[in-house]
Amino acid sequence: MQDLRRCSDDVFRLDLTSPATASSSPLSIDVAESVEARIRRLISEHPVIIFSRSSCCMCHVMKKLLSTIGVHPTVIELDDREIAFLPPSSDTDTDSPPTPNPAVFIGGTSVGGLESLVSLHLSGHLVPKLVEVGALWV
């Protein structure tokens, strides 16, 4: 697939703005989908997904925290135009800033950025949430 490039063992660079041919990959792109629709589809298809800019140190910390727990999230690197299409956090109001970058989604719901993920973990709510969405088995 021409628009999907492996950046490392667990990070893919996915160009969501240019069309690609159909593929059986879970990261395949339908030519007719808008960038926003592609992002929403990826969120719905993966129990844990992180959207980040390339070489983001906070994304690395998120991946490390989740892998320590036993979860290996899908990580999609977006460019500045694509990041604008991330859906807002479910707990934000209209005066709040847009979804942080990197942004983690668990079970199709925006958790927020690194600070929110760490807070969820320290409060003891992260593992039950991961179990609930099927990303972790205990």
BELHU-V747722 format. One record per residue. N is the residue number from 1. SS is DSSP state (2 for helix, 1 for strand, 0 for the rest). PSI is psi as a letter, one per 30 degrees, with the letter a starting at -180 (* if undefined). Layout:
n:N ss:SS psi:PSI
n:N ss:SS psi:PSI
//
This chain:
n:1 ss:0 psi:k
n:2 ss:0 psi:f
n:3 ss:0 psi:f
n:4 ss:1 psi:j
n:5 ss:1 psi:k
n:6 ss:1 psi:k
n:7 ss:0 psi:e
n:8 ss:0 psi:a
n:9 ss:0 psi:f
n:10 ss:0 psi:g
n:11 ss:1 psi:k
n:12 ss:1 psi:k
n:13 ss:1 psi:j
n:14 ss:1 psi:j
n:15 ss:0 psi:j
n:16 ss:0 psi:f
n:17 ss:0 psi:f
n:18 ss:0 psi:k
n:19 ss:0 psi:l
n:20 ss:0 psi:l
n:21 ss:0 psi:l
n:22 ss:0 psi:k
n:23 ss:0 psi:l
n:24 ss:0 psi:g
n:25 ss:0 psi:k
n:26 ss:0 psi:f
n:27 ss:0 psi:g
n:28 ss:0 psi:l
n:29 ss:0 psi:k
n:30 ss:0 psi:k
n:31 ss:0 psi:e
n:32 ss:0 psi:f
n:33 ss:0 psi:k
n:34 ss:0 psi:l
n:35 ss:2 psi:e
n:36 ss:2 psi:e
n:37 ss:2 psi:e
n:38 ss:2 psi:e
n:39 ss:2 psi:e
n:40 ss:2 psi:e
n:41 ss:2 psi:e
n:42 ss:2 psi:e
n:43 ss:2 psi:e
n:44 ss:2 psi:f
n:45 ss:2 psi:f
n:46 ss:0 psi:k
n:47 ss:0 psi:e
n:48 ss:1 psi:k
n:49 ss:1 psi:k
n:50 ss:1 psi:k
n:51 ss:1 psi:k
n:52 ss:1 psi:l
n:53 ss:0 psi:l
n:54 ss:0 psi:k
n:55 ss:0 psi:h
n:56 ss:0 psi:j
n:57 ss:2 psi:e
n:58 ss:2 psi:e
n:59 ss:2 psi:e
n:60 ss:2 psi:e
n:61 ss:2 psi:e
n:62 ss:2 psi:e
n:63 ss:2 psi:e
n:64 ss:2 psi:e
n:65 ss:2 psi:e
n:66 ss:2 psi:e
n:67 ss:2 psi:e
n:68 ss:2 psi:e
n:69 ss:2 psi:f
n:70 ss:0 psi:g
n:71 ss:0 psi:k
n:72 ss:0 psi:j
n:73 ss:0 psi:l
n:74 ss:1 psi:k
n:75 ss:1 psi:k
n:76 ss:1 psi:k
n:77 ss:1 psi:k
n:78 ss:0 psi:l
n:79 ss:0 psi:l
n:80 ss:2 psi:e
n:81 ss:2 psi:e
n:82 ss:2 psi:e
n:83 ss:2 psi:e
n:84 ss:0 psi:f
n:85 ss:0 psi:f
n:86 ss:0 psi:k
n:87 ss:0 psi:k
n:88 ss:0 psi:l
n:89 ss:0 psi:k
n:90 ss:0 psi:f
n:91 ss:0 psi:g
n:92 ss:0 psi:l
n:93 ss:0 psi:a
n:94 ss:0 psi:f
n:95 ss:0 psi:f
n:96 ss:0 psi:l
n:97 ss:0 psi:l
n:98 ss:0 psi:l
n:99 ss:0 psi:k
n:100 ss:0 psi:l
n:101 ss:0 psi:k
n:102 ss:0 psi:l
n:103 ss:1 psi:k
n:104 ss:1 psi:k
n:105 ss:1 psi:k
n:106 ss:1 psi:k
n:107 ss:0 psi:h
n:108 ss:0 psi:f
n:109 ss:1 psi:k
n:110 ss:1 psi:k
n:111 ss:1 psi:e
n:112 ss:1 psi:b
n:113 ss:0 psi:a
n:114 ss:2 psi:e
n:115 ss:2 psi:e
n:116 ss:2 psi:e
n:117 ss:2 psi:e
n:118 ss:2 psi:e
n:119 ss:2 psi:e
n:120 ss:2 psi:e
n:121 ss:2 psi:e
n:122 ss:2 psi:f
n:123 ss:0 psi:f
n:124 ss:0 psi:g
n:125 ss:0 psi:f
n:126 ss:2 psi:e
n:127 ss:2 psi:e
n:128 ss:2 psi:e
n:129 ss:2 psi:e
n:130 ss:2 psi:e
n:131 ss:2 psi:e
n:132 ss:2 psi:e
n:133 ss:0 psi:g
n:134 ss:0 psi:g
n:135 ss:0 psi:f
n:136 ss:0 psi:k
n:137 ss:0 psi:k
n:138 ss:0 psi:*
//
